Every structure is written in structure tokens, then in C-alpha cells.
Amino acid sequence: MRSLFFLFIVHLLALGSGKAVFKNGVSQRTFREIKEEIANYEDVAKAIINLAVYGITAEVLVVASFDELQRRASEARGKIIVYNQPYTGYEKTVQYRVQGAVEAAKVGAVASLIQSVASFSIYSPHTGIQKYQDGVPKIPTACITVEDAEMMSRMASRGNKIVIHLEMGAKTYPDTDSFNTVAEITGSMYPEEVSKVEVCAFWPRASQSGGHF
């Protein structure tokens, strides 16, 4: 099926290369232009197939913001985008984790890796919710440690070519009940004072976010 499809496309383009396509008497794009556009999809299609069978191996493009990604969109096709965004507060910075895959896919990337959204790191990735968008390819995405994102940023700034082999085993489980844990611990120094501490801990089987802390 796949072979027949590609043979048909190649045969069609070979017959009409350079000739304008007409619709309702209006000249459309030439077959040559269509052929060039399809050729641009080859690296993306190859990477997606590789993910399903072998994982993804692709060159990295490191960016520090969505704006930089747009400016360098011509470099992004077929690559793994690494977001090394500065931490400017959780509400603003978390958008890279939530929307990072969508924005990377829009410019033809095959995967995205996001610097963990945290103001402090001890080589500990911080994961959480992430969204896809209808009509945009659902490329794989994951969080990496602040240290690894910074390291790749330094390597890229020196002109080093970075290639990553990415294999992921993430799964989405059915919704299930989750529970809260409430505890009271009396302190030894100020036992009469009360301090409230909230800890967010979604475990993989209890959340589609894949677990985060």
C-alpha cells in the first residue's frame, strides 16, 4: 500500500513536472512546486517511522523561547527541539511544557525536549501536564533536567552538532480515583505554630500527565 502510494506520486510528478495545474481556469501551483514541498516532508516522515520502530535519532536545535523558534523555523524541520527557556516564574515558564510540542511540530520538528520548569535543580526532571492541538502532528515530548538543557545550550553556542537518540515508553492509562493525604506533624521548636505545606504528587497511574512532583 505504501509503495503503491509513493509510486503513484512519483509517476504523477514525472509526467507533469513544471506544468501549471489549472482549476476553474485559474493557474495553481506547478507540479515542480508541489514536488519540492513533498520533498520537504521526507525527513519528518522518516523520523516518525523511525520512532515507531527504532526510536528517533535526529539532530538537535536548541532555542530559548518560542520567538527564537519562530525566527529559526527554517532550521527546525526534522530536528529535535530542545527548549532551554529561562525560569521567569512558574505560570509563565510552564507554557513551554504545556505548548512546547505543538509549537515545535508546527515548524516541522520530530520531537521536543523541555528544560524542567523549576527554579532549582539537583539533576531532577520535573514533568507534568502537556497538551496537543487538533490539526497539528502529535510529536513525542519529554522534560529533561535543567543541567542537561544548559549543557546542550553551551554545546550549541560553541557550534557543536548535537544528535540525540530518543526512545520513549510513556503510556496513558484509563482515568481512576485519586486520593489526598493529610497529615499533621508537631514541630519540636515551635509546636504552637502552624505552617501549611502543599505537595503536588500525581502518580503515573492516577494522571494522564505522566506523574509530576
C-alpha positions in Angstrom: 0.0 0.0 0.0 2.7 2.4 1.0 4.8 1.5 -2.1 1.9 2.0 -4.5 1.2 5.4 -3.0 4.7 6.7 -3.5 5.0 5.2 -6.9 1.8 7.0 -7.9 3.1 10.3 -6.6 6.4 9.9 -8.4 4.8 8.9 -11.6 2.3 11.9 -11.5 5.1 14.4 -10.8 7.3 13.0 -13.5 4.5 13.4 -16.1 3.6 17.0 -15.1 6.8 18.4 -13.7 6.9 22.2 -14.4 3.4 22.4 -15.8 0.9 24.6 -14.0 -2.2 23.0 -12.6 -5.4 24.7 -13.6 -8.7 24.8 -11.6 -11.7 26.7 -12.8 -9.4 28.4 -15.4 -7.1 29.7 -12.6 -3.4 28.7 -12.6 -2.5 26.9 -9.4 1.0 25.8 -8.2 3.1 23.8 -10.6 3.9 20.2 -10.1 7.5 21.2 -9.6 6.5 23.3 -6.6 4.3 20.5 -5.2 7.2 18.1 -5.7 9.6 20.4 -3.7 7.0 20.7 -0.9 6.6 16.9 -0.6 10.4 16.5 -0.6 10.5 18.7 2.5 8.3 16.2 4.3 10.7 13.3 3.7 12.8 13.9 6.8 9.8 14.3 9.1 8.1 11.1 7.8 11.3 9.2 8.1 11.8 10.3 11.7 8.2 9.4 12.7 8.6 5.9 11.2 11.9 5.5 13.0 10.2 6.4 16.3 7.6 3.7 15.9 10.2 1.0 15.1 13.6 2.1 16.4 13.0 5.3 18.4 14.1 8.7 17.0 17.6 9.7 16.1 17.9 13.4 15.0 19.9 16.5 15.3 19.1 19.0 18.0 18.1 22.6 17.7 18.4 24.5 21.0 16.1 27.5 21.5 15.5 29.8 24.5 12.0 30.9 23.6 9.0 30.4 21.3 10.1 33.6 19.5 13.5 32.2 18.8 11.9 29.0 17.5 9.8 31.1 15.0 12.9 33.0 13.9 14.8 29.8 13.3 11.8 27.8 11.8 13.7 27.1 8.6 16.3 25.1 10.7 13.8 23.1 12.7 12.4 20.7 10.2 13.3 17.1 11.0 15.1 18.1 14.2 14.5 17.6 17.9 13.8 20.9 19.6 15.4 21.5 23.0 13.8 24.3 24.9 16.3 25.9 27.3 14.0 28.7 28.4 14.9 30.9 31.4 12.8 30.5 34.5 10.7 33.6 35.0 8.1 32.2 37.4 6.0 29.1 37.1 2.9 30.4 35.4 4.9 31.9 32.5 7.6 29.3 32.2 5.2 26.3 32.3 3.8 27.3 28.9 6.9 25.7 27.3 6.0 22.3 28.8 2.3 22.7 28.0 2.7 24.0 24.4 6.2 23.1 23.5 5.4 20.0 21.4 2.7 21.9 19.5 4.9 24.8 18.6 7.8 22.5 17.6 5.5 20.4 15.4 4.2 23.5 13.6 7.7 24.1 12.3 8.3 20.5 11.3 10.2 19.2 14.3 10.0 15.5 15.1 10.2 15.7 18.9 10.7 18.3 21.7 12.6 18.2 25.0 11.8 20.8 27.6 14.0 22.1 30.3 12.3 21.2 33.6 10.1 24.1 34.8 11.9 24.7 38.1 13.9 27.5 39.8 16.3 24.9 41.3 17.6 21.5 40.2 19.6 18.7 41.6 19.6 16.8 38.2 16.0 16.0 38.7 13.5 16.3 35.8 10.1 17.9 36.7 7.3 16.6 34.5 3.6 17.4 34.3 0.7 18.2 32.0 1.3 18.8 28.3 -1.3 19.4 25.5 -1.7 18.6 21.8 -3.7 20.6 19.3 -6.1 19.4 16.7 -4.6 19.5 13.2 -1.0 19.6 14.5 1.1 16.4 14.4 1.4 14.8 17.8 5.2 14.5 18.2 6.8 12.9 21.2 7.9 15.3 24.0 9.6 15.0 27.4 11.2 17.0 30.2 14.9 16.9 30.8 16.9 18.3 33.7 18.0 21.9 33.8 21.6 20.7 33.8 21.2 18.8 30.5 19.3 21.6 28.8 22.0 24.1 29.9 24.8 21.7 28.7 23.3 21.4 25.2 22.8 25.1 25.0 26.5 25.6 25.7 27.5 23.0 23.2 25.3 24.6 20.5 26.7 28.0 21.3 30.1 26.6 20.5 28.9 25.3 17.2 28.9 21.6 18.2 26.5 19.3 16.3 24.3 17.5 18.8 22.5 14.3 17.9 20.1 12.6 20.2 18.6 9.1 20.1 15.2 9.2 21.8 13.2 6.2 22.9 10.1 6.7 25.0 7.8 4.2 26.7 5.2 6.6 28.0 1.6 5.3 28.3 -1.7 6.9 29.0 -3.8 4.8 31.4 -7.6 5.0 32.0 -8.8 7.5 34.5 -9.0 6.3 38.0 -9.7 7.6 41.5 -7.0 9.5 43.3 -6.7 10.5 46.9 -5.4 13.2 49.2 -3.1 12.6 52.1 -3.5 15.0 55.1 -1.0 14.8 58.0 -0.2 16.9 61.0 3.4 16.9 62.3 4.1 18.8 65.5 7.4 20.6 65.4 9.9 20.5 68.2 11.0 24.2 68.2 7.6 26.0 67.7 5.0 23.4 68.5 2.3 26.0 68.9 2.7 27.5 65.4 1.1 26.2 62.3 2.7 26.0 58.9 0.8 24.8 55.9 2.6 22.8 53.2 1.1 21.6 50.0 2.8 19.0 47.8 1.6 18.1 44.3 2.3 14.4 43.6 0.4 12.9 40.6 1.4 9.4 40.1 1.5 7.9 36.6 -1.5 5.6 37.0 -3.6 8.3 38.6 -3.0 11.0 36.0 -2.6 11.4 32.3 0.2 13.9 32.9 2.6 11.0 33.5 3.3 12.0 37.1 4.9 15.1 38.4 6.3 16.4 41.7 
